[in-house]
Amino acid sequence: MKKKILAALMAGTMLLSGCAGSSDHTQEPAAGGEADAQLRKLTVVLDWYPNALHAFLYQAEQAGYFAEEGLTVDIQPPAGVNDAMSMVAAGKADIGLYYQQDLIQARAEQNVPIKSIAAVVQAPLNIILSLKDKNITKPEDLVGKTVGYAGTELSEALVHSIMQNSGADPESVKLVDVGFDLMASMTTGNVDATIGCLVNHEVPQMEKEGFAVNYFFPDDFGVPQYYEGVFLANDSLIAEEPEVLAGFLRACGKGFADFQSHTDEVLQVLLDHQDKANFALDPDVEKQSCETLLPLMETADAPFLSQSETCWQENIDWMYAEGLITTKPQVSDVMATIEY
């Protein structure tokens, strides 16, 4: 499935790149006057519909932090699963928010011209989730059990790795492709556990619906720690306009500082920008999501947006060992250092 996604990504890249040169980054004059026309327009494609993870972005825009950097930012949810990569690679969007392992695979297998410029979440959000009465709290508890997943090679590799690292037989777990019905497959008893649910979203959502749950993180059982979300840009923009990217990251940092110090107010900014038609937000769930996310987006050892060569190398090595990539890219192929 992942190979099909990569093929689609490259097809979209080639289709879009033919007219990429026609992109106009100058903001059209608006009611704000001539000053507004001088702002550099950036298009940012999200990984999903607006949710708590994106609150700092909407705050940076609303508070004028992007404008202070000479930028106006158009924040867009993706229309397709790979838009954050394909549109950025083709020059039809400037920045995407996507996933570390997907970027590594795209670069290693198809040489897609994108790199990470910053890490948005310093630790995984992906978990092995189950109802509490299943008594699943560690990999060994999955022996003989059925695990629902969305049919991705990454999920298969994560389950294989945590079982093997725990001394259990990976073949003792039955994986069932349930698509995006991860929670429903659990609550109806079709599977014993799932992989692919997020600690900041599905956990508070299920608890609010009255379900008691257990969960654990793959990186507690031998999988290297990884960034759940990264900002990515294409090679040309990184080489030609690093100062634009630096301004974007500075503004994001100010939005995140507000998120930390005035969480409820920034959450309201997010709620005001939610996509009610496609992904309506529950304020209670998003509030709990904020509480979960904040200590994972910045830690004592890793400032917000920081990324390390060590983390990238460990994930490249793990993906190669698990057969997710056939060649190892250099860290410099997947990670760019933007001084800001």
N, C-alpha and C positions, 0 to 999 in steps of 0.2 A: 504493500500500500504506500509506503514511504517513497519507493522508487517512482510510483505513478505520480505522486504529488510533485516530486522533483522534476519529472518530465513535463508536467503541466506548468510548473514554475518557469522552466526554460522556454517553453513555447510562448508563454505570456510575455516573457522578457524580450524575445525576438520580435514579437508582434508589436510591442509598445516602443521598442528602441528605434524603429524606423522613423518615428516622428518625435523622438525625445528632444531633438534639438530645437523644436518649436516652443518648448515650455518657456513661459514668460514669468520671471520671478519678481517683477515690479508690481507693487500694489496699484490698482487703478485709483485715480483720484476719487475721493468720496467727500461726504458732507464735512468731514473733519478738516478739510483744507489741504493745502499743498504739502504740509508736513507729513500727512498720512500717506501721500503718494510716494514718499521717499523711503518708506519702510520696506525692508526685504521680506518678501512673502515666503513662508515655509509651509509646506504641506506635511503633516504628521499623520501617519496611518497607524491606528491602534491594533492591538492583537485581538480585541473583542469589543463588544459594545461598552459604553462608559460604565465604569464601576469604581469602587473605592481605590483600586490600584492607580487610577488615572486622576485622582482628585487634585494632586499637586499641579498637573498640567492646566486644568481649568482655572485653578487659582492663579497661576502665573499669568495666564491670559487676562483674567478679569482684573487682577491687581495692577496691570500695566507693566509687569516685569519684562515681558517680551518687547514691548514698545520701548522701554528704557534701553534695550540692546539694539534698537533699530530694526526690530522684527515685528511682523504680524503673522500669527500662526493659525492655520486652518487645521483643526483637529478632526479627523475623520475615522469613523468605525470602518472596518473592512467590509467590502461587498463580497469577497471570496476568501477562502481559508488562508491563502498565501499572499494576499495583497500587500502585507507589510514587507515582504521580501521582494515579490515580483515587481511591484510598482517602484520601489526604491532602486532595484537593480537596473530598471529600464529608464530611470531618470524622470518618471512621472510623479513621483513623490520624493521628498527630500529626506525624511527620517521615518523609520518604522519602529514599532515596538513589537519584538517577537522573542523567540526562545533560543537559548544558547546552543542546544544540541542540533536544532534544525539549521542554524547558521553554519555550524561546523560541517554538517552533512552536505549542505548545498555547496559549500566551498570545496570540500574534499572530492565530491563525486561529479560536480558539474562546473566547478570554478566560477560560480556565480559571483559577480564583482561587488561584494558587500563586506563590510566589517562592522564589528561592534565598536561603538564610541563611548558607551557607558553602561553600567549594570544598574538596573532599576530596583531589583530585589536581590539581596545578597545571599539568600538561601532558598532552597526549594519550598514550594507550596504544595506540590503534588504529594499525595499520601495514599497509603493502603487503608481504606475505610471500610468499616463493617458495623453492623448493629451490635450493641453491647452484649446481647445474649448469645452471640456466636463465640465469645471468649477468644477473639483473635487479637493478640497484642504484640506478636513478633512473627518473623518468617516461619519458624517451625510450626506454628499453629495453622499454617496454610496447607500442610501435608494432607492430601486427600480431599481438599476443598476446591470449590469452583470460584474463580475470580473473573469478574466482568471487566472488560476494557473496551476501548474505542477502536480496536483493530490496528493499532500502530506498532511498528517494530520497536520503537523506543519503550513502550510499556512492556512488551515481551522481554526485552533485554533487562529492564529493571527487575522484573519478577525473577528471571533466570539468575541474575547477579545476586540478589539478596538471599535466595535459597541456597545457592552454591556457597556463598560466604558464610552462611550459618550452618554449613555441614549437612544440609537437607537436599534431597533429590529434586532438582527443578522439574523433572517429569512427573512428580507426584501432584503437581498443581494443574488443574484443568482450566485453561483460559477460554473464555467465551466472549466473542465479539458482540457487544450489546449496543454498538454505536454510541449515540449521545445519551442513551437512557440509563446512565450509570446509577442514579439514585433510585429510579423506579425498579430497576432490576434487583436492587437490594431489598427494598421495602416490600416487594411482592414475593421475595423468597426464591427468585430464579437463580441468584448467585449468593455465595456466602460473603463475598467481599468484592471491592472494586479497587482498581488503580486508575488514576486520572482525575479524581475529585480533588478539589483544592481546600486546604485547611481554612482559608479565609472566606470561602463562599459556601460550599456544600455543608460544612460542619455547622455553622450557625443557622443555616437554612433548615437543616434536618432537626436540629435541636429546637428551633422555634415551632416546628411542626409536631413536636412531642416525641421524637425518636432519640433514645440514648445511644451513643455511638462510642466506638473505640477507633483509634487510628495510630499509625506510626509512619515515620519518614524513611524512605529508602536509604538516605545518606547516613542513617544511624546504623546501617547494616552493610557497610562495605562499598556502597556506591559513592563516588566522590561528590563532595558538595558542589552544587552548581547554581548558577544564576537563573532564577525563574523567568525573568524578563530582562532584555537588553535593548538599548537604543541602537539601531543600525543605520548606516549611511552607505552610499555607494563610493567606490574608490575615487571617482573623479571629484566629487564634492569634498571628500576628505583631503585630497591633494591640492585642490584649487581654492577652497574657501574654508580653511580650518577656523578662521576667526568667526565666521557665521555660526559654525557648530559650537564654538566656545561660548558665544553669546547665548545661544539656546540653552546650553547646560547651566550657565550661570543663573539664568532666569528660572530654570527648573529647580535649582537649588534654593532659590528664594521662595518659590511656591511650596517646596517641601518643608522649609523652616516654618512657614505659616501653618502647614498641615500638622506639624508637631506641636506648635504652641497654641493654635486655635482650631483644634480638630473639628469641633462641632460646626463652626462657621464655614470652614472649608468643605466639610461634608455637605452643607447646604448648597454651596456653589455647585458641587457635583450633582446633587439632586435636581437643581435647576437646569442642568444640562443633560439629564438622562434621556435616553431614547425610549420613551414610554411605549411606543408602538411595537418595538422589537425586543426590548429587554428592560421592562419596568423594574425599578429598584424598590426593595423593601427597606425603609429607613432603619429599622431595628437590625436587620441583617448587615446592612452596610456599615452601621456604627460599630458592630462587633468586628466586622472585617477590618475597619480602620485600626482597632485596638490590636488585632493580630498582625497586621501589616507593618505598622510603624517600627517595632523593634527588629523586623526582618529587613527593612529597607535601609536602615543604618544601624550598625553595631559598634561596639567599643573598638573593634579592630578594623572596621571597614566603613569609611564615610559614605554617605549617599552618593551614588553614581560612580564610585570607585570600582575598579576591576583589576585583577592581578594576572600576570602571566602564568603563575602557578596553577590557578584555577582552570584556566583555559587548557594548559598542557595536560593536567590530570584528566580532564574530560575528553580531550583528543585521544589520550592513551586508553581510557576506558571504552570509548566507542569503537576503537580499532580492535581491542581485545574481544568485544562482544559482537564483532562482525557488522556493526552499523556503518562503518566506512571501510573502504578497501585500501586507501592511502591516508597517510597522516599529513595534514597541512601544517605548515609552520604557524606558530602563535601569531607572528606578524601578518599572516594571511587572513586571520579572523578577528584580530583585535588591533584597534588603532588607539594611540595615546593622543588625546586632545588636551592641550594645556589651557586651563581656564581659571 
